[in-house]
Each structure stands twice: as C-alpha cells, then as structure tokens.
Amino acid sequence: MRQPDNKILKVGIVGAGGAGLSQYYHFNSIKGCRTTAFFDPHDAGIKRAQALSPLILATKNFDDFLNAPVDIVSVCSPDKTHTEYIVKSLAAGKHVLCEKPLTDSLNDCRAILQAEKNASGCVMAVQHQMRFLPVHLKMKEIIQGGKLGKIFYMEGFYVHNLTQRAKLYDLWRFRDNATPLVYSGCHFVDLLRWLLEDEVTEIFAMANNIAFPEYPESDLNIAFLRFRSGILGKVITAFGAGRPQDHSVRIYGNEQSIENNLLFDKDGHFQVFHRPFIHNTFLPQNSSLRNKLGAWYLNAKSVLISRAVESLMTGWRMKDYSYSVQSYPLRVYEHSYAVNASITDFIDAIRRGRKPKCRAIDAAKTVVTCLAGVESYRAGRVVPLGKYWLKEFNDT
C-alpha cells in the first residue's frame, strides 16, 4: 500500500539501547519521518528515551506502544526478542524495520516469514547496512561487469573489540550467549552472499574463547564457506582483538582482484575505485551549524589526506616496483551513511509500495547459514546447508 509523499510517517522504536538511540537520530534526519514512541521493558531504557524529547511516548507496555499513533515499528531489541515484536507489529498493520540479525533460530525465521506473508500491505526490511556502503556497491558493480574474470575466493572481516561495548547498555549478549557468527558475523555472511548473488552449500567453522574469556560463548569464529558456484569464502568474527575495527573485504579473480577499495591486476598495477567523500555523515534536520561544520571538517580532513596519500602511491607505482602498494592507508567505512541509506530505502519502499533492497527472506537465508556455522564449530564437522534450508525459501 503506497503512502502519500506528503504524509508524515510516525516511527516507534523497540529498545532504547545503542541501536535504538542511533535509529532515533537517523529517522529524524529523513524528511517526512518523526519518531513518536519508544518501547523498552527496562527502567533505564525508558529514562534514555524520555531524555530525548518530552514529546515522545516512552512505555514498558508493548500493547500501549502498538496502540500509539505509529506507522512504523523499528525493532532494535536483543536478538532473541525480535520475533515476538515483529510478529505482533505486522499483525497490527505496522511497517517493520528490524536490526540485524533477523533472529537467531530456524523456528523464529519461519514465524517471521509467515507473519510477513499474512500482513498484506506492510513493508518489512532488515538493516543489513553493509549492502549500502558505497565501497560495497562499487564492488558489486565491478563483479557484475566481469572485470575480475573467474572469481574463486573472497573473505570478510568483522574485527571489533566489544569487551566494553558488550556491557554498555544491557547484558543481554551475556544472558543469551549471543554467538559472534550470528550476532555480528552475519554482516559479512550476508555481504558475501549479496555480492555474489549466490548461496552457501556447506560450511566449516572453528572457534575459541581466548581474547575475551569472560564472554560466555566463543569470542572468535572463523567460518569457511563453499558456494553453489564452487567459490570458496571465509568470514572472521573477532570480539576481543586489541586493535581498531577492521571490516576488510578481499575478492580474488583470475584477471583482477579487490582489496577493500583497490582493484589490482596481475602485474601489480592498481586502481582506487572508491574514495572518502565529504557528505558521508547524516545530520538531523535540526542539527546546529556547529555540528554541520564539525562534520564537514572531519570528513574534509579524510578527503585531503587520502588525495595526498594517493599522489604518493601513484608516484611509487610509476617506478615499476612489483607489489609496492598492497593496501589503502585510510579506512573507508561510512557506517552512518550506510545506516541512513538503508533506512531511506525502507522509507522509499513504503512510499512507493515496492519491495525493500534487503527483505526478511534475504536476512533469513543469512541467519540459517550462520546457524549452520555455529553447529559446525560446536560439533567440529562440515555442515551442509540443506538441513537448514527452509521450504519457505523455495516459494520465492
């Protein structure tokens, strides 16, 4: 059901933790959207929501939340709770956006897909924002253009020290034994699936719990993937590494290869196919001039530094030294931009009555792939995806 472009879409957010607070600012930065309600079962979450604006309804009663004037429900609660809130919201006729992962079990995937099927006219999307990063969009363009030749291997890294963040708002990750591969590794399992437009046929994974021993599950997961096409892949998820975030992607073809934003050929020549840009940070509509200038200044510094470094890289390349340049010195990861772009796509899907770019069924396929990986590292064997593949996937 299309929504008029001039209609203000009222947003209710489930969960006033880090993701929920972030989405509050993102939704309020999009023209035609306004956050009007928060649901959180905890007093601390209610206080955080109330501190945002006196005009926001903040409640611990989910029925009251659904009965509030909201058109959209954004689910930003712990992974195990997603299904209950999604199913009830769709049944109430709300459009739904869910944080990744969609859920953490096969039965919950089935329940969500059935609820979406029953909710005619409601748009549901999952926020796998890696699909919306400009560097990843360009990667997919290069792959589809055939520049890499025959792709035979790809890998993605989710290296993110969560030793403090895991305790920041709530201890749900500890209570629920949230597995790194499902909770965070889903980012890159989904990204590799999306880049290739291919599915995994079998997975072998390993894990340990050395870097973050107080975490009740493993803190390192390494998953090896075999795709239907025969391409092999690897996803590394690390919660306790003593370094800044690393979200690197490597894709090897027999003609050319990609490492993050560099395209290499066999002779060591390279091309920078994506660069930092100034407008990579969303700003709320009511953002102060100081905030706008500050964001521009930070982004402009990255742009200027990147251009200076590229000049040096190019000069070195002209000396005909093989493998002289192997990586780009600046991290290109516009997280806020990608989150905002994924929400904007969801809003546009509602306005135009179309399917969003990351649907529930897409995210469910990522979840079942990750669940097979969890079984693999716990059992110490290769797990075929066939035993996890839902019959609902064959209906599309």
C-alpha positions as CSV (number, residue, x, y, z in Angstrom):
1,M,0.0,0.0,0.0
2,R,1.6,3.2,-1.2
3,Q,1.8,6.1,1.2
4,P,1.5,9.7,0.1
5,D,4.8,11.6,-0.2
6,N,3.5,14.4,2.0
7,K,2.4,12.1,4.8
8,I,4.5,12.2,8.0
9,L,5.4,8.7,8.9
10,K,5.4,8.2,12.6
11,V,8.1,5.9,14.0
12,G,8.0,3.7,17.1
13,I,11.3,2.2,18.2
14,V,11.6,-1.0,20.2
15,G,14.6,-0.8,22.5
16,A,16.4,2.3,23.8
17,G,19.9,0.9,23.7
18,G,22.7,1.8,21.3
19,A,20.9,0.7,18.2
20,G,17.6,2.3,19.2
21,L,19.1,5.6,20.1
22,S,21.1,5.6,16.8
23,Q,17.9,4.9,14.8
24,Y,16.1,7.8,16.6
25,Y,18.6,10.2,15.1
26,H,18.6,8.5,11.7
27,F,14.8,8.5,11.3
28,N,14.6,12.1,12.4
29,S,17.1,13.1,9.8
30,I,14.9,11.8,7.0
31,K,12.3,14.1,5.5
32,G,8.8,13.0,6.3
33,C,9.7,10.9,9.3
34,R,9.3,11.6,13.0
35,T,10.0,9.3,16.0
36,T,6.9,9.4,18.3
37,A,7.3,6.4,20.6
38,F,9.7,4.1,22.4
39,F,9.1,0.7,23.9
40,D,11.6,-0.7,26.4
41,P,10.9,-3.2,29.2
42,H,13.6,-1.7,31.5
43,D,13.5,1.5,33.6
44,A,16.9,2.6,32.3
45,G,15.7,2.4,28.7
46,I,12.6,4.4,29.5
47,K,14.8,7.1,31.1
48,R,17.1,7.2,28.0
49,A,14.0,7.6,25.7
50,Q,12.4,10.3,27.8
51,A,15.6,12.3,27.8
52,L,15.5,12.6,24.0
53,S,12.3,14.6,23.9
54,P,9.3,15.4,26.2
55,L,7.0,14.7,23.2
56,I,7.9,11.0,22.9
57,L,5.8,8.3,24.4
58,A,8.1,6.0,26.4
59,T,6.4,2.9,27.7
60,K,7.1,-0.6,29.1
61,N,3.7,-1.9,27.8
62,F,4.0,-3.2,24.2
63,D,0.3,-3.1,23.6
64,D,0.2,0.6,24.6
65,F,3.2,1.1,22.2
66,L,1.4,-0.5,19.3
67,N,-1.8,1.5,20.0
68,A,0.1,4.7,19.9
69,P,0.0,6.7,16.6
70,V,2.9,4.9,14.9
71,D,3.1,3.8,11.2
72,I,6.5,2.1,11.5
73,V,8.0,-0.1,14.1
74,S,11.8,-0.3,14.2
75,V,13.0,-3.4,16.2
76,C,16.3,-2.7,18.0
77,S,15.9,-5.1,20.9
78,P,18.1,-8.2,21.8
79,D,18.2,-10.8,19.0
80,K,16.1,-13.4,20.8
81,T,13.2,-10.9,21.2
82,H,12.9,-9.8,17.6
83,T,10.4,-12.4,16.6
84,E,7.8,-11.5,19.2
85,Y,7.9,-7.8,18.4
86,I,8.0,-8.3,14.6
87,V,5.0,-10.8,14.6
88,K,2.9,-8.6,16.8
89,S,3.8,-5.4,14.9
90,L,2.9,-6.9,11.5
91,A,-0.3,-8.3,12.8
92,A,-1.2,-4.7,14.0
93,G,-0.7,-3.5,10.4
94,K,2.7,-1.7,11.0
95,H,5.6,-1.5,8.6
96,V,8.6,-3.1,10.2
97,L,12.3,-2.5,10.1
98,C,14.5,-4.9,12.0
99,E,18.1,-4.6,13.1
100,K,20.3,-7.5,12.0
101,P,20.3,-10.4,12.6
102,L,16.7,-11.0,11.7
103,T,16.5,-13.5,14.6
104,D,18.6,-16.4,16.0
105,S,16.7,-19.6,15.3
106,L,15.1,-21.6,12.5
107,N,11.6,-21.6,14.0
108,D,11.7,-17.9,14.5
109,C,12.7,-17.4,10.9
110,R,9.6,-19.4,9.9
111,A,7.4,-17.4,12.2
112,I,8.6,-14.1,10.8
113,L,8.2,-15.1,7.2
114,Q,4.7,-16.4,7.9
115,A,3.7,-13.2,9.7
116,E,5.1,-11.1,6.8
117,K,3.1,-13.2,4.3
118,N,-0.1,-12.6,6.4
119,A,0.5,-8.9,6.6
120,S,-0.7,-7.7,3.2
121,G,0.3,-4.2,2.5
122,C,3.0,-4.0,5.2
123,V,6.6,-3.5,4.2
124,M,9.3,-5.3,6.1
125,A,13.0,-4.8,5.8
126,V,16.2,-5.8,7.7
127,Q,19.0,-3.4,8.3
128,H,22.0,-5.2,6.7
129,Q,23.7,-1.8,6.1
130,M,26.8,-3.4,4.6
131,R,24.8,-3.7,1.4
132,F,24.5,0.1,1.3
133,L,28.2,1.1,1.8
134,P,29.4,2.9,-1.3
135,V,32.5,0.8,-1.5
136,H,30.5,-2.4,-1.4
137,L,28.1,-1.1,-4.1
138,K,31.1,-0.4,-6.3
139,M,32.5,-3.9,-5.6
140,K,29.3,-5.4,-6.8
141,E,29.3,-3.2,-9.9
142,I,32.9,-4.4,-10.7
143,I,31.9,-8.1,-10.1
144,Q,28.8,-7.8,-12.3
145,G,30.9,-6.1,-15.0
146,G,33.2,-9.2,-15.2
147,K,36.4,-7.3,-14.6
148,L,37.7,-9.9,-12.1
149,G,37.3,-12.8,-14.5
150,K,36.6,-16.0,-12.7
151,I,36.2,-15.4,-9.0
152,F,37.5,-18.2,-6.9
153,Y,37.8,-16.8,-3.3
154,M,36.5,-14.0,-1.1
155,E,36.7,-13.1,2.5
156,G,35.3,-10.6,5.0
157,F,36.5,-9.5,8.5
158,Y,34.3,-8.4,11.4
159,V,37.0,-7.4,13.9
160,H,35.5,-5.2,16.5
161,N,36.6,-5.1,20.2
162,L,33.4,-5.5,22.1
163,T,34.9,-6.0,25.6
164,Q,33.4,-2.8,26.8
165,R,30.5,-2.2,24.4
166,A,29.0,-5.6,25.1
167,K,28.2,-4.3,28.6
168,L,27.3,-0.7,27.8
169,Y,23.5,-0.6,27.9
170,D,22.5,-4.1,28.9
171,L,24.0,-7.6,29.5
172,W,21.7,-9.4,27.0
173,R,24.6,-10.7,25.0
174,F,25.9,-12.5,28.1
175,R,22.5,-13.7,29.2
176,D,21.6,-15.1,25.7
177,N,25.1,-16.4,24.9
178,A,24.9,-14.4,21.6
179,T,27.2,-16.2,19.2
180,P,29.6,-14.0,17.3
181,L,28.8,-15.6,14.0
182,V,25.1,-14.9,14.2
183,Y,25.2,-11.7,16.1
184,S,28.0,-9.9,14.1
185,G,29.4,-12.3,11.6
186,C,26.0,-12.2,9.8
187,H,27.2,-8.8,8.4
188,F,29.8,-10.5,6.2
189,V,28.0,-13.7,5.5
190,D,25.2,-11.5,4.2
191,L,27.6,-9.3,2.3
192,L,29.4,-12.2,0.5
193,R,26.0,-13.8,-0.4
194,W,24.8,-10.4,-1.8
195,L,28.0,-9.6,-3.7
196,L,27.9,-13.0,-5.5
197,E,24.2,-13.4,-5.6
198,D,24.9,-17.0,-4.6
199,E,24.1,-19.3,-1.7
200,V,26.4,-21.4,0.5
201,T,26.1,-25.2,0.2
202,E,28.3,-26.2,3.1
203,I,30.2,-24.5,5.9
204,F,33.0,-25.5,8.3
205,A,33.8,-23.3,11.3
206,M,36.1,-23.1,14.2
207,A,36.0,-21.0,17.4
208,N,38.0,-20.2,20.6
209,N,37.4,-18.0,23.7
210,I,40.9,-16.6,24.4
211,A,40.7,-12.8,23.8
212,F,37.5,-12.2,25.8
213,P,37.4,-15.1,28.3
214,E,34.6,-13.6,30.4
215,Y,32.3,-13.8,27.4
216,P,30.1,-16.9,28.0
217,E,30.4,-18.1,24.3
218,S,33.3,-18.1,21.9
219,D,34.8,-14.7,21.1
220,L,36.4,-15.7,17.8
221,N,34.6,-17.5,15.0
222,I,36.2,-18.4,11.6
223,A,33.8,-19.8,9.0
224,F,34.8,-21.3,5.7
225,L,32.1,-21.3,3.1
226,R,31.6,-23.2,-0.2
227,F,29.1,-21.6,-2.5
228,R,27.0,-23.3,-5.2
229,S,29.2,-21.8,-7.8
230,G,32.2,-23.5,-6.3
231,I,33.7,-20.2,-5.0
232,L,35.2,-20.5,-1.5
233,G,34.9,-17.9,1.2
234,K,35.9,-17.0,4.7
235,V,34.3,-14.9,7.4
236,I,36.3,-13.9,10.5
237,T,34.4,-12.6,13.5
238,A,36.5,-11.4,16.5
239,F,35.2,-9.7,19.6
240,G,38.4,-9.1,21.6
241,A,41.2,-8.1,19.2
242,G,43.5,-5.3,20.6
243,R,43.1,-3.1,17.5
244,P,40.6,-0.7,16.0
245,Q,37.7,-2.0,13.9
246,D,38.6,-4.0,10.7
247,H,35.9,-4.5,8.1
248,S,38.1,-5.6,5.3
249,V,36.9,-7.4,2.2
250,R,39.1,-9.3,-0.3
251,I,37.9,-10.8,-3.6
252,Y,40.2,-12.8,-5.8
253,G,39.6,-13.4,-9.5
254,N,41.9,-14.8,-12.2
255,E,42.1,-11.5,-14.0
256,Q,41.9,-8.9,-11.3
257,S,41.3,-8.8,-7.5
258,I,39.8,-6.5,-4.9
259,E,41.2,-5.5,-1.6
260,N,38.8,-3.0,0.1
261,N,38.8,0.0,-2.3
262,L,41.7,-1.1,-4.5
263,L,41.4,-3.0,-7.8
264,F,44.6,-4.9,-8.7
265,D,45.7,-6.6,-11.8
266,K,48.3,-9.4,-12.3
267,D,51.2,-7.0,-12.8
268,G,50.7,-5.2,-9.6
269,H,49.0,-2.1,-11.1
270,F,46.1,-0.8,-9.1
271,Q,43.1,1.5,-9.3
272,V,41.4,3.3,-6.4
273,F,37.7,2.7,-7.2
274,H,36.2,4.4,-4.1
275,R,37.5,7.3,-2.0
276,P,36.4,9.1,1.2
277,F,33.9,11.9,0.5
278,I,32.7,14.9,2.4
279,H,29.0,14.2,2.6
280,N,29.3,10.8,4.3
281,T,27.7,11.7,7.6
282,F,23.9,12.1,8.0
283,L,22.8,15.2,10.0
284,P,19.4,15.6,11.6
285,Q,17.2,18.3,10.1
286,N,17.5,20.4,13.2
287,S,21.3,20.0,13.5
288,S,23.2,23.0,14.6
289,L,25.5,24.9,12.4
290,R,28.4,24.0,14.7
291,N,27.6,20.2,14.2
292,K,27.3,20.7,10.4
293,L,30.7,22.5,10.2
294,G,32.3,19.9,12.5
295,A,31.1,17.0,10.4
296,W,32.3,18.7,7.2
297,Y,35.7,19.5,8.8
298,L,36.3,15.9,9.9
299,N,35.3,14.5,6.5
300,A,37.3,17.1,4.6
301,K,40.4,16.1,6.5
302,S,40.0,12.5,5.3
303,V,39.4,13.6,1.8
304,L,42.5,15.8,1.7
305,I,44.7,13.2,3.4
306,S,43.5,10.5,1.0
307,R,44.3,12.6,-2.0
308,A,47.8,13.4,-0.7
309,V,48.5,9.7,0.0
310,E,47.2,8.7,-3.4
311,S,49.6,11.0,-5.0
312,L,52.5,9.2,-3.2
313,M,51.0,5.8,-4.1
314,T,50.8,6.8,-7.8
315,G,54.4,8.1,-7.8
316,W,55.7,4.9,-6.3
317,R,53.8,2.9,-8.9
318,M,55.5,4.7,-11.7
319,K,58.8,3.3,-10.6
320,D,57.7,-0.2,-11.7
321,Y,58.2,-1.9,-8.4
322,S,56.0,-5.0,-8.2
323,Y,53.7,-5.2,-5.2
324,S,54.9,-1.9,-3.9
325,V,51.3,-0.9,-2.9
326,Q,49.2,-3.6,-1.2
327,S,46.6,-1.7,0.8
328,Y,45.0,1.7,1.2
329,P,46.1,3.5,4.3
330,L,42.7,5.1,5.1
331,R,39.7,3.1,6.3
332,V,36.8,3.6,4.0
333,Y,33.7,2.7,6.1
334,E,30.9,5.2,6.1
335,H,28.8,3.5,8.7
336,S,26.4,6.3,9.5
337,Y,25.9,7.0,5.8
338,A,25.1,3.3,5.1
339,V,22.7,3.0,8.0
340,N,20.9,6.2,6.8
341,A,20.8,4.9,3.3
342,S,19.3,1.6,4.4
343,I,16.5,3.4,6.3
344,T,15.9,5.7,3.4
345,D,15.5,2.7,1.1
346,F,12.9,1.3,3.6
347,I,11.0,4.5,3.7
348,D,11.1,4.8,-0.1
349,A,9.7,1.2,-0.3
350,I,6.8,2.3,1.9
351,R,6.2,5.4,-0.1
352,R,6.3,3.6,-3.5
353,G,4.7,0.3,-2.4
354,R,7.8,-1.7,-3.6
355,K,10.0,-4.3,-2.0
356,P,13.0,-3.1,0.0
357,K,16.5,-4.0,-1.0
358,C,17.0,-6.2,2.0
359,R,13.9,-8.3,2.7
360,A,13.1,-10.6,5.6
361,I,13.7,-13.6,3.4
362,D,17.1,-12.3,2.4
363,A,18.1,-11.9,6.1
364,A,16.6,-15.3,7.0
365,K,18.9,-17.0,4.5
366,T,21.8,-15.3,6.2
367,V,20.6,-16.4,9.6
368,V,20.3,-20.1,8.6
369,T,23.8,-20.0,7.0
370,C,25.2,-18.6,10.3
371,L,23.3,-21.2,12.4
372,A,24.9,-24.0,10.3
373,G,28.3,-22.4,11.1
374,V,27.5,-22.5,14.8
375,E,26.7,-26.2,14.6
376,S,29.9,-26.7,12.7
377,Y,32.2,-25.2,15.3
378,R,30.4,-26.8,18.1
379,A,30.4,-30.3,16.5
380,G,33.7,-30.0,14.7
381,R,32.5,-31.1,11.3
382,V,31.4,-29.7,8.0
383,V,27.7,-28.9,7.9
384,P,25.6,-29.0,4.7
385,L,23.2,-26.1,4.4
386,G,20.5,-28.5,3.1
387,K,19.5,-29.5,6.6
388,Y,18.9,-25.8,7.5
389,W,17.3,-24.6,4.2
390,L,13.7,-23.7,4.8
391,K,11.0,-24.7,2.4
392,E,9.8,-21.1,2.5
393,F,12.9,-20.1,0.6
394,N,11.8,-22.1,-2.4
395,D,8.5,-20.2,-2.6
396,T,10.2,-17.1,-4.0
